[in-house]
């Protein structure tokens, strides 16, 4: 049996690959015992998704070091304190994965941003190693709203067209997550129709630690779970 890195109350992503309920869902672990894992039945648009016994699915989750997945089959369903749950066997094997195309949640949060005048230092693998810039030469922060956010980046609504590959410094307030700023790079420019001439800047987070990225992933999954429960997704 695999060394399980999953915890009670942790958010997980479910991928049902076929059948009537084919799709991706967000759910939550409610119990872990010696042989089984108990997970809440997902909710979509305020309706319970009654995944039946025998459903085969993939379960994704992350810890502070990496993202993981395992294959499972629903063995039984329960109802605990009016909450529908299902049980799967603990996996024999976990697959460590690199998931750069993270789940995106459409949510508006206040973001402060500024374009950086600096240099993106690239390592031999083509990844951002660090960003070098002079604080005295930087402009003031501007305030705007996000359109969506994921563990890998976010889409901002801005009043200006920021050129592709521009370096951006972001200040985010993600509840109790303990960090101040993130450096990003503009990888996409969108035009919003009938939105007061706002422009969408797609930002990819760069030079970000695995720990910080995992914290954002968990925050995003939790927000998506809340939106599903409210019927907003």
C-alpha positions as CSV (number, residue, x, y, z in Angstrom):
1,X,0.0,0.0,0.0
2,X,1.3,3.4,-0.9
3,X,2.6,6.0,1.6
4,X,-0.6,8.1,1.6
5,X,0.1,11.9,1.8
6,X,-3.6,12.7,2.0
7,X,-5.3,14.3,5.1
8,X,-8.8,14.6,6.5
9,X,-10.6,17.8,5.3
10,X,-8.2,18.1,2.4
11,X,-9.7,19.1,-0.9
12,X,-9.4,16.7,-3.8
13,X,-10.2,16.8,-7.5
14,X,-12.2,13.9,-9.0
15,X,-12.0,12.9,-12.6
16,X,-14.8,10.6,-13.8
17,X,-13.6,9.4,-17.2
18,X,-16.8,7.9,-18.6
19,X,-20.5,7.3,-17.9
20,X,-23.5,9.5,-17.1
21,X,-21.5,11.5,-14.6
22,X,-18.4,12.0,-16.7
23,X,-16.5,15.1,-15.7
24,X,-14.3,16.8,-13.2
25,X,-15.5,17.6,-9.7
26,X,-14.1,19.1,-6.4
27,X,-14.7,17.2,-3.2
28,X,-13.3,16.7,0.3
29,X,-11.8,13.9,2.4
30,X,-13.9,13.2,5.5
31,X,-12.2,10.1,6.9
32,X,-9.2,7.9,6.5
33,X,-8.9,4.5,8.2
34,X,-6.6,1.5,7.7
35,X,-8.0,0.3,4.4
36,X,-10.3,3.0,3.0
37,X,-10.7,6.7,2.3
38,X,-14.1,8.4,2.7
39,X,-14.8,11.4,0.4
40,X,-17.9,13.6,0.1
41,X,-20.1,13.2,-2.9
42,X,-19.5,16.2,-5.1
43,X,-22.1,19.0,-5.5
44,X,-22.6,20.8,-8.8
45,X,-25.0,23.8,-9.2
46,X,-26.5,23.0,-5.8
47,X,-27.3,19.4,-6.8
48,X,-25.6,16.4,-5.4
49,X,-23.8,14.3,-8.0
50,X,-24.8,10.7,-7.0
51,X,-21.8,8.8,-8.2
52,X,-22.9,5.2,-8.0
53,X,-21.0,2.2,-6.5
54,X,-18.6,0.8,-9.1
55,X,-17.7,4.2,-10.6
56,X,-14.1,4.3,-11.7
57,X,-12.3,7.6,-11.2
58,X,-9.0,9.3,-10.8
59,X,-8.3,11.3,-7.6
60,X,-5.9,14.2,-7.6
61,X,-4.4,16.0,-4.6
62,X,-1.2,17.9,-3.6
63,X,1.0,18.3,-0.6
64,X,3.8,20.8,0.0
65,X,6.2,19.0,-2.4
66,X,4.2,17.8,-5.4
67,X,0.9,16.8,-7.0
68,X,-0.3,13.2,-7.0
69,X,-3.0,11.1,-8.5
70,X,-4.3,7.5,-8.0
71,X,-7.0,5.4,-9.7
72,X,-9.9,4.2,-7.6
73,X,-13.3,2.6,-7.7
74,X,-16.3,3.5,-5.4
75,X,-16.9,0.5,-3.1
76,X,-19.8,1.9,-1.1
77,X,-21.8,5.0,-0.3
78,X,-22.8,6.4,3.1
79,X,-24.7,9.3,4.7
80,X,-23.0,10.8,7.7
81,X,-24.7,13.8,9.4
82,X,-26.8,14.4,6.3
83,X,-23.7,14.5,4.2
84,X,-23.4,12.0,1.3
85,X,-20.1,10.3,1.1
86,X,-18.4,7.4,-0.8
87,X,-15.5,5.1,0.1
88,X,-12.6,3.9,-2.0
89,X,-9.8,1.6,-1.1
90,X,-6.4,3.1,-0.2
91,X,-4.2,3.0,-3.3
92,X,-1.4,0.6,-3.8
93,X,0.5,3.2,-5.8
94,X,0.6,7.0,-6.0
95,X,1.6,8.7,-9.2
96,X,3.6,11.9,-8.8
97,X,2.7,14.3,-11.5
98,X,3.7,17.7,-12.9
99,X,0.5,19.6,-13.4
100,X,1.2,23.1,-14.8
101,X,-2.3,23.4,-16.3
102,X,-3.9,23.7,-12.9
103,X,-7.6,24.0,-12.1
104,X,-8.8,27.6,-12.7
105,X,-11.5,29.1,-10.6
106,X,-13.4,32.1,-11.9
107,X,-13.3,34.4,-8.9
108,X,-12.8,38.2,-8.5
109,X,-10.3,39.2,-5.9
110,X,-8.5,42.6,-5.5
111,X,-5.0,42.5,-6.8
112,X,-2.3,45.2,-6.8
113,X,0.1,45.0,-9.7
114,X,2.9,46.9,-11.3
115,X,5.1,46.4,-14.4
116,X,8.7,45.6,-13.5
117,X,11.7,47.1,-15.2
118,X,14.1,44.2,-14.8
119,X,15.6,41.0,-16.2
120,X,14.2,37.5,-16.0
121,X,17.2,35.2,-15.4
122,X,16.6,31.9,-17.2
123,X,18.4,28.7,-16.3
124,X,19.7,26.0,-18.6
125,X,16.3,24.2,-18.6
126,X,14.5,27.3,-19.9
127,X,12.8,28.1,-16.6
128,X,12.9,31.3,-14.6
129,X,15.7,31.1,-12.0
130,X,15.3,34.6,-10.6
131,X,14.2,38.1,-11.5
132,X,16.7,40.9,-11.2
133,X,15.4,44.5,-10.8
134,X,16.2,47.8,-9.1
135,X,13.5,48.8,-6.6
136,X,14.2,52.5,-7.0
137,X,13.3,52.4,-10.7
138,X,9.9,50.8,-10.4
139,X,6.5,52.4,-10.8
140,X,3.7,52.6,-8.2
141,X,1.3,49.7,-7.7
142,X,-2.2,49.9,-9.4
143,X,-5.3,48.1,-8.1
144,X,-7.5,45.9,-10.2
145,X,-9.6,42.7,-10.1
146,X,-8.9,39.2,-11.2
147,X,-11.1,37.2,-13.6
148,X,-9.7,33.8,-12.5
149,X,-6.8,32.2,-10.6
150,X,-5.0,28.9,-10.6
151,X,-1.9,27.5,-9.0
152,X,0.0,28.4,-12.1
153,X,-1.2,32.0,-12.8
154,X,-4.2,34.3,-13.1
155,X,-6.1,36.5,-15.5
156,X,-6.3,40.2,-14.6
157,X,-8.7,42.9,-15.8
158,X,-6.6,46.0,-16.5
159,X,-7.1,49.4,-18.1
160,X,-3.9,49.1,-20.2
161,X,-2.5,46.6,-22.7
162,X,0.6,45.2,-21.0
163,X,3.0,43.8,-23.7
164,X,3.6,40.0,-23.8
165,X,6.6,38.8,-21.8
166,X,6.4,41.8,-19.5
167,X,7.4,41.1,-15.9
168,X,4.6,41.8,-13.3
169,X,4.8,42.1,-9.5
170,X,1.6,41.1,-7.8
171,X,0.2,41.6,-4.3
172,X,-2.5,39.1,-3.5
173,X,-4.7,38.7,-0.4
174,X,-5.6,35.0,-0.3
175,X,-7.2,34.8,3.1
176,X,-4.6,33.5,5.6
177,X,-1.9,32.5,3.2
178,X,1.3,34.1,4.4
179,X,3.1,35.7,1.5
180,X,3.2,39.3,0.2
181,X,4.1,39.3,-3.5
182,X,4.5,37.1,-6.5
183,X,6.4,37.7,-9.7
184,X,4.7,36.8,-13.0
185,X,5.0,37.2,-16.7
186,X,2.4,38.2,-19.2
187,X,1.8,35.3,-21.5
188,X,-1.6,36.2,-23.0
189,X,-3.6,39.4,-23.9
190,X,-7.4,39.2,-24.2
191,X,-10.0,41.8,-25.1
192,X,-13.2,41.8,-23.1
193,X,-16.3,42.7,-25.0
194,X,-18.6,45.4,-23.5
195,X,-16.6,45.6,-20.3
196,X,-15.6,49.2,-20.1
197,X,-12.7,48.8,-22.4
198,X,-10.9,46.5,-20.0
199,X,-8.1,44.3,-21.2
200,X,-7.3,40.8,-19.9
201,X,-3.7,40.1,-19.0
202,X,-2.9,36.4,-18.6
203,X,-0.2,36.1,-16.0
204,X,2.0,33.0,-15.5
205,X,3.6,32.8,-12.0
206,X,7.4,32.5,-12.3
207,X,10.2,32.1,-9.8
208,X,7.6,30.6,-7.3
209,X,8.5,28.0,-4.7
210,X,6.7,24.6,-4.8
211,X,5.4,25.3,-1.2
212,X,3.8,28.6,-2.2
213,X,2.4,27.1,-5.4
214,X,0.8,24.2,-3.4
215,X,-0.7,26.7,-1.0
216,X,-2.3,28.5,-3.9
217,X,-3.6,25.2,-5.4
218,X,-5.2,24.3,-2.1
219,X,-6.8,27.7,-1.8
220,X,-8.1,27.5,-5.4
221,X,-9.6,24.0,-4.7
222,X,-11.3,25.2,-1.5
223,X,-12.8,28.2,-3.3
224,X,-14.0,26.0,-6.1
225,X,-15.6,23.7,-3.6
226,X,-17.4,26.6,-2.0
227,X,-18.7,27.9,-5.4
228,X,-19.9,24.4,-6.3
229,X,-21.9,24.2,-3.0
230,X,-23.4,27.6,-3.7
231,X,-24.4,26.6,-7.2
232,X,-22.2,29.2,-8.8
233,X,-20.2,26.7,-10.9
